[in-house]
Amino acid sequence: MNVHQVDPNESKYSASATAFRANVDRDLANDELRDNFRGAMDYLMDKRKNAFPIEDELETLREKCKLIKQRCLLKLPQLLEQLEANLQRNGIQVHWAESITDANEIIAQLIAQKNGKTVVKGKSMVSEETALNDYLEARDIECLESDMGEYIVQLAHQHPSHIIMPAIHQNKKQVAKLFADNIEGFEYTTDVDALIGEGRRVLRDKFCHADVGISGVNFAVAETGTLCLVENEGNGRMCTTVPDLHIAITGIEKVIEFLDDMPPLLSLLTRSATGQIISTYFNMITHRRQEGDKDGPAEVHLVLLDNGRSQAFADEEMRQTLQCIRCGACMNHCPVYTRIGGHAYGTVYPGPIGKIISPHMLGIDATKDLFTASSLCGACGDVCPVKIPIPKLLLRLRKESVRKQSDGSPQIMHGQGAGRKTIEALLWQGWSIVHKSPTLYRISMFMLTRCRGLMPKKIGPWTTVRTAPQPAAKTLHERIKARNKATTQGAK
């Protein structure tokens, strides 16, 4: 597998990711947003907990699915070739895209070949990754999101704030106002069923007249050449059966080896994501429309996107990032994400999983603040259904961010060393020298305690949310020595 070094300038998200700290300040000041996320995350955590009543069963299933994903990743180059061969045998055409530009151009060309002007799109985070909607609209192609959450954020001219529930940052009052402002004839109501019904009414007409349907892929089975799509609303099935042209897009890591690998992964995905025992719909697409079929597309295409994934694959430790099945459980349990929401990250994939996958897509220089925005509490790793060691990978990225370029280490991603500061490196070098020498250590501690009044009140980022540390009047060694002396004298 050739390693694709991603160009962060391709993505509109890189500039937003560099503004992470400003985004955080903005969203922390939004009380309504924080209330929306707090309530939603508490609800999702309870749902997941109730979906796994037997702890031993959960751990057995997690271990099994981790091994499945690791096996598939170990064979990834061969499985991709097998997937392509079986898809083509089934009549599904395969296209390879190294970058987001390649993916968008391929899709635009496929639509142009059919003189397509209207597209209905199922939920797909990979198409968010490529900013496909904007790309098509710039070419006078209408692209309508058909997932209810995606439809809401599209109306609001926003991007998803969660990989499973795109509009989770909005409450029903905000959605009602959005519909009233954008849908002709809509009468304002905050009744959730009425809001969903209105969205369904608008979308139903679009399904019937769309030239092209675009979808994501949850799992691609190499053994059978099958594209699997997990959903709850039926919009994915409509996108993939009503229009004559169906284009699926997914990352290269979504391939699994056998059809038998599917049930345990699906069981973990739905319960980890939304607390459901099973999703409402599970679509398996193996062929285009066959003779005698009453529905289905005349053509099916699959676009396999790299965009930094082969870069993660090339490093044995970082490869674990690609085990992700996009359930969002790590986000739901993350104390940082719960407080700031998804938009603050400025990346397609927010939260803990975004912190470890975005550097491969955008470069460390554009994302160096993301993997430091973690308490390393370990909640994300504890709930990950495929046991990705997210805290460990965050520490690895922090190390790569400050690694000296001339130390001979391999360049594993764009922008490596972007977080390194000379003065900080010199301070840590000095700290290392002092702590390796008992004599220097005791001298430095003696000076620190005697000059404690000179300690500054502001110590960079540390004191933005903390009180400056105040050294003790005497060192621990001195206090113990004095106590022992007093004890000896008392005994006499």
C-alpha positions in Angstrom: 0.0 0.0 0.0 1.4 3.4 -1.0 1.4 5.9 1.8 -0.5 9.0 0.9 0.9 12.2 2.6 -2.1 14.4 3.0 -2.0 18.1 1.9 -3.9 20.0 4.7 -4.4 22.9 2.3 -7.0 20.8 0.5 -9.4 20.9 3.5 -11.5 23.8 4.6 -11.4 22.4 8.1 -7.7 23.0 8.8 -8.1 26.8 9.3 -10.9 26.3 11.7 -8.9 23.7 13.7 -6.1 26.2 14.2 -8.7 28.5 15.9 -9.6 25.9 18.5 -8.9 28.0 21.5 -11.0 30.9 20.2 -13.8 28.4 19.3 -13.7 27.0 22.9 -14.1 30.4 24.4 -17.0 31.1 22.1 -18.9 27.9 22.9 -18.2 27.9 26.6 -19.9 31.3 26.8 -23.1 29.8 25.1 -25.2 28.6 28.0 -27.9 27.2 25.8 -25.4 25.1 23.8 -23.9 23.7 27.0 -27.3 22.8 28.3 -28.2 21.1 25.1 -25.0 19.0 25.2 -25.2 18.2 28.9 -28.7 16.8 28.6 -28.0 14.9 25.4 -24.8 13.3 26.7 -26.4 12.2 29.9 -29.2 10.6 28.0 -26.8 8.7 25.6 -24.6 7.5 28.4 -27.6 6.1 30.2 -28.9 4.4 27.0 -25.5 2.7 26.4 -25.3 1.6 30.0 -28.7 0.0 29.9 -27.9 -1.7 26.5 -25.0 -3.6 28.2 -26.5 -5.0 31.4 -24.0 -7.9 31.6 -20.4 -6.5 32.0 -18.7 -9.8 31.1 -20.7 -10.1 27.8 -19.7 -6.6 26.9 -16.0 -7.2 27.6 -16.0 -10.5 25.6 -17.7 -8.7 22.7 -15.3 -5.8 22.8 -12.3 -8.1 22.7 -13.8 -10.1 19.9 -14.5 -7.0 17.8 -11.1 -5.5 18.5 -9.4 -8.7 17.2 -11.7 -8.7 14.1 -10.7 -5.1 13.2 -7.0 -5.7 13.9 -7.1 -8.8 11.7 -8.7 -6.9 8.9 -6.3 -4.0 9.2 -3.3 -6.4 9.2 -4.6 -7.7 5.8 -5.9 -4.3 4.6 -4.0 -4.1 1.2 -5.1 -7.6 0.2 -8.6 -7.1 1.4 -9.0 -3.9 -0.6 -7.9 -5.8 -3.7 -10.3 -8.6 -2.9 -13.2 -6.2 -2.3 -12.5 -4.4 -5.6 -12.5 -7.8 -7.5 -15.8 -9.0 -5.9 -17.5 -5.7 -6.3 -16.6 -5.5 -10.0 -17.8 -9.1 -10.4 -21.1 -8.0 -8.9 -21.4 -5.1 -11.4 -20.3 -2.4 -8.9 -17.6 -0.1 -10.2 -14.8 0.9 -7.9 -12.8 4.2 -7.9 -9.7 5.0 -5.8 -9.2 8.5 -4.4 -6.0 9.5 -2.6 -7.2 12.9 -1.7 -10.5 14.7 -1.1 -10.0 16.6 -4.3 -9.7 13.2 -6.2 -12.9 12.0 -4.5 -14.9 15.1 -5.3 -13.8 15.1 -8.9 -14.6 11.4 -9.4 -18.2 11.9 -8.0 -18.7 15.1 -10.1 -17.7 13.3 -13.2 -20.0 10.4 -12.6 -22.9 12.8 -12.1 -22.0 14.8 -15.2 -21.9 11.6 -17.3 -25.6 11.2 -16.5 -26.4 14.9 -16.8 -27.5 14.8 -13.2 -28.7 18.1 -11.5 -30.2 16.9 -8.3 -28.7 14.7 -5.6 -30.2 13.2 -2.4 -27.6 12.2 0.1 -27.7 9.7 3.0 -25.6 10.3 6.1 -21.9 10.1 5.3 -19.1 11.6 7.4 -16.7 10.8 4.6 -18.6 13.2 2.3 -18.4 15.8 5.1 -14.6 15.1 5.1 -14.5 16.0 1.4 -16.9 18.9 1.7 -18.8 17.3 -1.1 -22.0 19.4 -0.8 -20.1 22.7 -1.3 -18.2 21.2 -4.2 -21.3 20.1 -6.0 -23.3 23.2 -5.3 -20.4 25.3 -6.8 -21.1 23.3 -10.0 -24.8 24.0 -10.0 -25.7 20.6 -8.7 -28.4 20.6 -5.9 -27.3 18.2 -3.1 -29.9 17.7 -0.4 -29.1 15.9 2.9 -31.8 13.3 3.6 -30.8 12.3 7.2 -33.0 14.4 9.5 -30.1 15.6 11.6 -28.0 16.4 8.5 -31.0 18.1 6.9 -31.3 20.4 9.9 -27.6 21.4 9.9 -27.7 22.0 6.2 -30.7 24.3 6.6 -28.8 26.1 9.3 -25.6 26.4 7.1 -23.7 24.5 9.7 -21.7 21.3 9.9 -22.4 18.2 12.0 -21.4 18.6 15.7 -21.6 14.8 16.3 -20.7 11.9 14.0 -24.0 10.0 14.8 -26.4 12.8 15.7 -25.4 15.8 13.6 -27.9 18.3 15.0 -27.5 17.3 18.7 -26.4 20.8 19.5 -29.9 22.2 18.7 -33.0 21.8 20.8 -36.6 21.6 19.5 -37.2 25.3 19.8 -34.2 26.1 17.7 -35.2 23.5 15.1 -38.8 24.8 15.0 -37.6 28.4 14.4 -35.2 27.1 11.7 -38.1 25.3 9.9 -40.3 28.4 10.2 -37.6 30.6 8.6 -36.7 28.2 5.8 -39.7 26.0 4.9 -42.6 27.7 3.1 -46.0 27.0 4.7 -44.6 25.6 7.9 -46.6 26.6 11.0 -44.4 27.0 14.0 -44.6 24.1 16.5 -42.2 22.5 18.9 -43.9 19.1 18.7 -41.1 16.7 17.8 -43.3 14.4 15.8 -44.7 17.3 13.8 -41.2 18.6 13.1 -40.0 15.1 11.9 -43.2 14.8 9.8 -42.5 18.2 8.1 -38.9 17.2 7.3 -40.2 13.8 5.9 -42.7 15.6 3.7 -40.1 17.9 2.1 -37.6 15.0 1.6 -40.1 12.5 0.2 -40.7 14.6 -2.9 -36.9 15.1 -3.4 -36.4 11.3 -3.3 -38.9 10.7 -6.1 -37.2 13.2 -8.5 -33.5 13.0 -7.7 -31.1 12.0 -10.5 -28.4 10.6 -8.1 -28.3 9.1 -4.7 -25.1 9.3 -2.6 -24.5 7.3 0.6 -21.8 6.4 3.0 -20.8 2.8 3.9 -20.5 1.4 7.4 -18.8 -1.8 6.4 -17.6 -3.2 3.1 -17.3 -7.0 3.0 -14.4 -8.2 1.0 -15.6 -11.9 0.9 -18.8 -11.1 -0.9 -18.3 -7.6 -2.4 -21.1 -6.2 -0.2 -21.7 -2.7 1.0 -23.4 -2.5 4.3 -25.3 0.6 5.5 -26.7 1.0 9.1 -29.5 3.5 9.6 -32.8 4.3 11.5 -34.8 6.6 9.2 -35.1 4.7 5.9 -33.5 7.6 4.0 -30.4 5.5 3.3 -32.5 2.8 1.6 -34.3 5.5 -0.4 -31.1 7.1 -1.5 -29.7 3.8 -2.7 -32.8 2.4 -4.4 -34.9 5.2 -6.0 -32.4 7.2 -8.1 -30.9 5.4 -11.2 -27.4 6.2 -10.1 -26.1 5.3 -6.6 -22.6 6.5 -5.6 -21.2 5.2 -2.3 -18.2 6.8 -0.6 -16.2 5.5 2.3 -12.7 5.4 3.8 -10.4 2.5 3.0 -10.4 1.3 6.6 -14.1 0.2 6.5 -13.3 -3.1 4.8 -13.9 -6.3 6.7 -12.8 -9.8 5.7 -15.9 -12.0 6.1 -19.6 -11.7 6.3 -19.4 -13.5 9.6 -17.5 -10.6 11.0 -20.6 -8.4 10.7 -23.0 -9.5 13.5 -20.7 -8.8 16.4 -19.6 -5.4 15.0 -23.2 -4.4 14.3 -24.2 -5.4 17.8 -21.5 -3.3 19.3 -22.1 -0.3 16.9 -25.8 0.2 17.6 -25.7 -0.3 21.3 -22.6 1.9 21.7 -24.0 4.6 19.5 -27.6 5.0 20.5 -28.3 2.3 23.0 -30.4 0.3 20.5 -30.3 -3.5 20.4 -30.4 -3.2 16.6 -30.9 -0.4 14.1 -34.2 0.0 12.3 -32.6 -0.7 8.9 -29.6 -2.7 7.9 -29.0 -2.5 4.1 -26.7 -4.9 2.2 -25.9 -3.8 -1.3 -24.3 -6.4 -3.5 -25.6 -5.7 -7.0 -27.0 -3.0 -9.2 -30.6 -3.5 -10.4 -31.0 -7.0 -11.9 -33.4 -8.1 -14.6 -36.8 -8.5 -13.0 -36.1 -6.3 -10.1 -38.8 -3.6 -9.4 -36.4 -1.1 -7.9 -32.7 -0.3 -7.4 -30.2 1.8 -9.3 -29.1 1.0 -12.8 -25.5 1.8 -11.8 -23.6 1.5 -8.5 -20.2 3.1 -7.9 -17.9 2.9 -4.8 -15.3 5.6 -4.1 -12.6 4.5 -1.7 -10.9 7.4 0.0 -7.4 7.5 1.5 -6.9 11.1 2.8 -4.2 10.2 5.3 -5.5 6.8 6.3 -2.6 5.0 4.7 -0.3 7.3 6.6 -1.9 6.1 9.9 -1.8 2.5 8.6 2.0 2.7 8.1 2.7 3.3 11.8 1.9 0.2 13.8 0.8 2.1 16.9 -1.2 4.8 15.1 -2.9 2.1 13.0 -5.1 1.4 15.9 -6.9 4.6 15.1 -8.3 2.9 12.0 -10.2 0.3 14.2 -12.9 3.0 14.8 -16.4 1.9 13.8 -17.8 5.5 14.2 -20.2 4.9 17.0 -19.5 8.2 18.9 -19.4 6.6 22.3 -16.0 8.2 23.1 -17.6 11.6 22.4 -20.6 10.9 24.6 -18.4 10.1 27.6 -15.8 12.8 27.1 -15.9 15.6 29.7 -14.3 18.0 27.3 -16.6 17.3 24.3 -19.7 17.5 26.7 -18.8 21.1 27.6 -17.7 22.5 24.3 -19.6 20.5 21.7 -18.4 19.4 18.3 -18.1 22.7 16.4 -15.3 24.0 18.6 -12.9 21.4 17.3 -13.1 22.8 13.8 -12.7 19.3 12.3 -15.0 16.8 10.6 -14.5 14.3 13.4 -14.7 16.0 16.9 -14.1 14.6 20.3 -11.5 12.0 21.3 -11.6 10.1 18.0 -11.2 13.4 16.1 -8.2 14.2 18.1 -6.4 11.1 16.9 -7.6 10.9 13.3 -7.6 14.6 12.3 -3.8 15.0 12.6 -3.5 12.4 9.8 -6.0 14.2 7.6 -5.0 17.8 8.3 -1.5 17.6 9.7 -0.1 18.1 13.2 0.5 21.8 12.6 -3.2 22.4 12.1 -4.4 20.2 15.0 -1.7 20.6 17.6 -4.1 22.1 20.2 -6.6 19.3 19.8 -4.8 16.4 21.4 -3.7 18.6 24.4 -7.4 19.3 25.1 -7.8 16.2 27.2 -7.7 15.4 30.8 -6.5 11.9 30.0 -9.2 10.6 32.3 -9.5 7.5 30.1 -13.2 7.4 29.7 -12.9 7.3 25.9 -10.7 4.2 26.0 -12.9 2.5 28.6 -16.1 2.8 26.4 -14.5 2.3 22.9 -16.2 -0.8 21.5 -13.1 -1.9 19.7 -10.7 -1.0 22.5 -8.8 1.8 20.7 -6.2 3.0 23.4 -7.2 6.7 22.7 -5.3 8.2 25.8 -2.1 6.4 24.8 -2.4 7.6 21.2 -3.0 11.2 22.4 0.2 11.0 24.4 2.0 9.7 21.2 0.7 12.6 19.2 1.8 15.1 21.9 5.3 13.5 21.6 5.3 13.8 17.8 4.1 17.4 18.1 7.2 18.5 20.0 9.7 16.0 18.5 13.0 17.5 17.3 13.1 17.2 13.5 16.9 16.4 13.5 16.6 13.4 15.9 16.5 10.9 13.1 12.9 9.7 13.8 10.7 8.9 10.8 8.3 11.6 9.6 4.9 9.9 10.1 2.7 12.9 9.3 2.6 16.4 8.0 3.6 19.1 10.5 5.5 16.9 12.9 7.3 19.0 15.5 4.9 22.0 14.9 4.3 22.3 18.7 7.9 22.4 19.7 9.1 25.7 21.4 12.8 26.3 21.9 12.4 28.0 25.3 10.2 25.1 26.5 12.7 22.5 25.2 15.6 24.3 27.0 13.6 24.5 30.2 12.9 20.7 30.1 16.5 20.0 29.3 17.6 22.0 32.3 15.0 20.2 34.5 16.4 16.9 33.3 19.9 17.8 34.2 19.0 19.0 37.7 16.9 15.9 38.5 19.6 13.6 37.4 22.1 15.0 40.0 21.2 14.7 43.7 23.5 17.6 44.5 22.0 20.0 41.9 18.5 18.9 43.0 19.1 19.7 46.6 20.6 23.1 45.8 17.8 24.0 43.4 15.1 23.0 46.0 16.9 25.1 48.7 17.0 28.1 46.4 13.4 27.6 45.4 12.1 27.6 49.0 14.2 30.6 50.1 13.1 32.6 47.0 9.5 31.5 47.2 8.3 35.1 47.4 9.6 35.8 43.9 7.3 33.2 42.4 5.3 34.9 39.6 1.5 35.0 39.8 1.1 34.2 36.1 2.7 31.1 34.6 1.4 30.9 31.1 -1.5 28.7 30.3 -1.3 26.9 33.7 -2.6 29.9 35.6 -5.5 30.7 33.2 -7.6 28.2 35.1 -5.4 27.5 38.2 -3.8 29.4 41.1 0.0 29.7 40.7 1.8 27.1 42.9 3.5 28.4 46.1 6.7 26.6 47.1 6.8 25.6 50.8 9.1 27.4 53.2 11.2 24.3 53.7 11.9 21.3 51.5 10.6 17.9 52.5 14.1 16.7 53.3 14.6 19.6 55.7 11.2 19.0 57.4 11.9 15.3 57.9 15.4 16.0 59.2 14.1 18.5 61.6 11.4 16.1 62.8 13.9 13.3 63.3 16.1 15.7 65.3 13.3 16.8 67.5 12.3 13.1 68.1 15.8 12.2 69.1 16.1 15.1 71.5 12.7 14.3 73.0 13.8 10.7 73.6 16.9 11.9 75.5 
